[in-house]
Amino acid sequence: MDKERSQCSGVELVRPSEVPPIQSVLVDHSNLIWVERDMGARSVWEVFDEEGQMVTSVSAFDFDRDRTVPFLTDELLAWVVRKEFDVPGVVVARREGLRR
């Protein structure tokens, strides 16, 4: 390889001043990676494919972090919440637009 082709031109990368901290990371049955980011007053789940490309983002859902993790299938999301008097409840939602 000649000398000109083996050299790289310098590129300055600009890092964001702040990156929201990661709360949780999950992988579902379709190999989608769910990353929950703490955005201050709210959280957001960012969903990535196996190549690392973001597929979508989903408003965070409130789940009982101390006792469970969300259950993810190809068609449904399910998670446990704590209701009045610390009674557990299950929330189930359909996954629209994320089928693979």
Backbone as CSV, one residue per row, in Angstrom:
resi,resn,N_x,N_y,N_z,CA_x,CA_y,CA_z,C_x,C_y,C_z
1,MET,0.850,-1.161,0.000,0.000,0.000,0.000,0.902,1.233,0.000
2,ASP,0.604,2.183,-0.862,1.467,3.362,-0.895,1.178,4.283,0.292
3,LYS,2.131,5.171,0.535,2.083,6.011,1.733,0.856,6.926,1.761
4,GLU,0.453,7.481,0.630,-0.689,8.402,0.594,-1.991,7.699,0.985
5,ARG,-2.188,6.501,0.509,-3.429,5.785,0.782,-3.509,5.279,2.225
6,SER,-2.364,5.088,2.867,-2.383,4.533,4.209,-2.571,5.600,5.292
7,GLN,-2.536,6.870,4.922,-2.706,7.934,5.899,-4.177,8.320,6.005
8,CYS,-4.554,8.707,7.173,-5.929,9.154,7.410,-5.939,10.647,7.621
9,SER,-6.986,11.264,7.133,-7.117,12.688,7.417,-7.749,12.835,8.798
10,GLY,-7.259,13.784,9.549,-7.759,13.973,10.911,-9.175,14.532,10.913
11,VAL,-10.027,13.906,11.691,-11.397,14.373,11.847,-11.638,14.561,13.333
12,GLU,-12.122,15.720,13.705,-12.389,15.977,15.107,-13.817,15.552,15.433
13,LEU,-13.937,14.655,16.394,-15.247,14.212,16.833,-15.721,15.108,17.956
14,VAL,-16.979,15.502,17.873,-17.549,16.349,18.913,-18.456,15.490,19.771
15,ARG,-18.114,15.358,21.023,-18.932,14.577,21.955,-19.984,15.483,22.570
16,PRO,-21.165,14.929,22.805,-22.182,15.748,23.477,-21.708,16.107,24.873
17,SER,-22.129,17.264,25.351,-21.690,17.695,26.678,-22.289,16.816,27.773
18,GLU,-23.434,16.205,27.475,-24.093,15.378,28.477,-24.859,14.251,27.787
19,VAL,-24.723,13.059,28.299,-25.458,11.908,27.786,-26.344,11.405,28.918
20,PRO,-27.655,11.268,28.671,-28.521,10.784,29.746,-28.068,9.407,30.245
21,PRO,-28.065,9.223,31.554,-27.632,7.927,32.094,-28.577,6.793,31.702
22,ILE,-28.013,5.611,31.603,-28.798,4.432,31.258,-29.383,3.836,32.535
23,GLN,-30.692,3.620,32.518,-31.390,3.016,33.654,-31.404,1.493,33.541
24,SER,-31.766,0.989,32.346,-31.923,-0.460,32.136,-31.558,-0.810,30.707
25,VAL,-31.148,-2.051,30.513,-30.907,-2.590,29.178,-31.537,-3.972,29.137
26,LEU,-32.368,-4.219,28.115,-33.040,-5.509,27.938,-32.903,-5.950,26.483
27,VAL,-32.956,-7.253,26.258,-32.989,-7.804,24.901,-34.252,-8.641,24.803
28,ASP,-35.048,-8.402,23.742,-36.300,-9.143,23.607,-36.118,-10.375,22.730
29,HIS,-37.209,-11.098,22.495,-37.175,-12.343,21.717,-36.793,-12.122,20.256
30,SER,-36.940,-10.893,19.764,-36.575,-10.572,18.379,-35.155,-10.033,18.266
31,ASN,-34.399,-10.110,19.362,-33.036,-9.588,19.432,-32.970,-8.072,19.296
32,LEU,-34.061,-7.380,19.610,-34.019,-5.933,19.698,-33.470,-5.571,21.075
33,ILE,-32.651,-4.541,21.124,-32.040,-4.100,22.367,-32.802,-2.871,22.849
34,TRP,-33.317,-2.949,24.077,-34.083,-1.871,24.684,-33.205,-1.179,25.707
35,VAL,-32.954,0.104,25.508,-32.115,0.883,26.417,-32.988,1.970,27.037
36,GLU,-33.123,1.935,28.355,-33.911,2.956,29.033,-32.973,4.066,29.489
37,ARG,-33.245,5.274,29.027,-32.434,6.431,29.380,-33.206,7.355,30.305
38,ASP,-32.533,7.811,31.328,-33.116,8.768,32.265,-32.948,10.159,31.672
39,MET,-34.057,10.783,31.308,-34.026,12.104,30.681,-34.418,13.202,31.675
40,GLY,-34.187,12.980,32.948,-34.543,13.976,33.953,-35.947,13.737,34.478
41,ALA,-36.892,14.520,34.007,-38.279,14.405,34.479,-38.971,13.167,33.932
42,ARG,-38.409,12.552,32.903,-39.028,11.368,32.301,-37.934,10.423,31.803
43,SER,-38.334,9.224,31.490,-37.417,8.246,30.892,-37.941,7.846,29.528
44,VAL,-37.039,7.395,28.685,-37.390,6.952,27.332,-36.676,5.644,27.061
45,TRP,-37.389,4.696,26.450,-36.763,3.466,25.964,-36.388,3.695,24.510
46,GLU,-35.119,3.523,24.183,-34.658,3.564,22.805,-34.443,2.125,22.371
47,VAL,-34.990,1.762,21.217,-34.958,0.380,20.749,-34.009,0.292,19.551
48,PHE,-33.026,-0.618,19.650,-32.008,-0.765,18.614,-32.056,-2.164,18.013
49,ASP,-31.713,-2.262,16.713,-31.624,-3.579,16.083,-30.240,-4.170,16.339
50,GLU,-29.998,-5.353,15.774,-28.731,-6.051,16.013,-27.522,-5.310,15.445
51,GLU,-27.769,-4.411,14.484,-26.684,-3.643,13.872,-26.376,-2.376,14.654
52,GLY,-27.183,-2.091,15.697,-26.967,-0.890,16.491,-27.732,0.323,15.988
53,GLN,-28.596,0.132,14.996,-29.404,1.238,14.469,-30.655,1.396,15.314
54,MET,-30.980,2.640,15.682,-32.188,2.858,16.474,-33.410,2.625,15.592
55,VAL,-34.320,1.779,16.094,-35.551,1.433,15.386,-36.657,2.408,15.765
56,THR,-36.774,2.682,17.047,-37.810,3.585,17.546,-37.483,3.973,18.974
57,SER,-38.259,4.873,19.512,-38.173,5.175,20.935,-39.590,5.118,21.503
58,VAL,-39.671,4.745,22.757,-40.963,4.536,23.412,-40.930,5.278,24.738
59,SER,-42.014,5.997,25.044,-42.098,6.630,26.364,-41.985,5.553,27.422
60,ALA,-41.265,5.865,28.453,-41.045,4.871,29.498,-42.348,4.497,30.181
61,PHE,-42.423,3.248,30.570,-43.568,2.759,31.319,-43.103,2.485,32.734
62,ASP,-43.959,2.758,33.673,-43.618,2.622,35.078,-43.736,1.154,35.474
63,PHE,-42.623,0.539,35.869,-42.664,-0.851,36.314,-41.969,-0.981,37.661
64,ASP,-42.250,-2.054,38.346,-41.719,-2.295,39.691,-40.265,-2.749,39.574
65,ARG,-39.348,-1.795,39.565,-37.920,-2.078,39.354,-37.312,-2.953,40.428
66,ASP,-37.851,-2.882,41.620,-37.271,-3.650,42.723,-37.561,-5.139,42.627
67,ARG,-38.611,-5.507,41.905,-39.036,-6.911,41.927,-39.144,-7.574,40.564
68,THR,-39.227,-6.799,39.488,-39.450,-7.403,38.176,-38.722,-6.638,37.076
69,VAL,-38.691,-7.231,35.897,-38.286,-6.543,34.672,-39.430,-6.708,33.675
70,PRO,-39.550,-5.809,32.695,-40.613,-5.978,31.695,-40.443,-7.279,30.923
71,PHE,-41.569,-7.853,30.496,-41.577,-9.054,29.670,-41.880,-8.604,28.253
72,LEU,-41.015,-8.959,27.319,-41.142,-8.512,25.936,-41.284,-9.712,25.019
73,THR,-42.330,-9.711,24.198,-42.468,-10.736,23.166,-42.526,-10.035,21.812
74,ASP,-42.710,-10.804,20.744,-42.802,-10.205,19.419,-44.013,-9.282,19.285
75,GLU,-45.062,-9.530,20.060,-46.285,-8.751,19.907,-46.702,-7.961,21.140
76,LEU,-46.179,-8.322,22.325,-46.673,-7.707,23.553,-45.554,-7.229,24.464
77,LEU,-45.883,-6.226,25.260,-45.070,-5.796,26.386,-45.903,-6.043,27.622
78,ALA,-45.291,-6.529,28.675,-46.016,-6.704,29.937,-45.077,-6.330,31.067
79,TRP,-45.632,-5.674,32.092,-44.822,-5.307,33.231,-45.682,-5.227,34.474
80,VAL,-45.020,-5.377,35.608,-45.714,-5.344,36.896,-45.628,-3.931,37.460
81,VAL,-46.746,-3.453,37.973,-46.789,-2.166,38.664,-47.279,-2.406,40.085
82,ARG,-46.977,-1.484,40.954,-47.483,-1.545,42.328,-48.641,-0.575,42.450
83,LYS,-49.765,-1.089,42.894,-50.957,-0.268,43.037,-51.161,0.097,44.507
84,GLU,-52.324,0.627,44.801,-52.655,1.024,46.158,-52.427,-0.135,47.130
85,PHE,-51.918,0.161,48.306,-51.606,-0.819,49.350,-50.547,-1.825,48.909
86,ASP,-49.700,-1.422,47.953,-48.601,-2.249,47.453,-49.076,-3.538,46.779
87,VAL,-50.273,-3.507,46.235,-50.824,-4.669,45.530,-50.270,-4.678,44.106
88,PRO,-49.690,-5.814,43.668,-49.151,-5.852,42.310,-50.257,-5.952,41.261
89,GLY,-49.994,-5.342,40.121,-50.889,-5.442,38.969,-50.055,-5.633,37.718
90,VAL,-50.630,-6.196,36.682,-49.915,-6.420,35.431,-50.518,-5.543,34.353
91,VAL,-49.659,-4.850,33.610,-50.084,-4.037,32.476,-49.577,-4.729,31.220
92,VAL,-50.459,-4.881,30.233,-50.079,-5.507,28.962,-50.397,-4.526,27.837
93,ALA,-49.435,-4.321,26.937,-49.631,-3.430,25.803,-49.156,-4.117,24.526
94,ARG,-49.826,-3.841,23.441,-49.460,-4.411,22.139,-48.287,-3.617,21.541
95,ARG,-47.339,-4.319,20.990,-46.193,-3.696,20.315,-46.572,-3.423,18.880
96,GLU,-46.839,-2.199,18.564,-47.164,-1.821,17.189,-45.898,-1.336,16.471
97,GLY,-45.688,-1.806,15.259,-44.594,-1.308,14.453,-43.223,-1.856,14.787
98,LEU,-43.130,-2.808,15.715,-41.821,-3.361,16.061,-41.681,-4.816,15.666
99,ARG,-42.668,-5.356,14.957,-42.583,-6.768,14.548,-41.447,-6.932,13.556
100,ARG,-40.782,-8.082,13.661,-39.638,-8.324,12.767,-39.843,-9.591,11.997
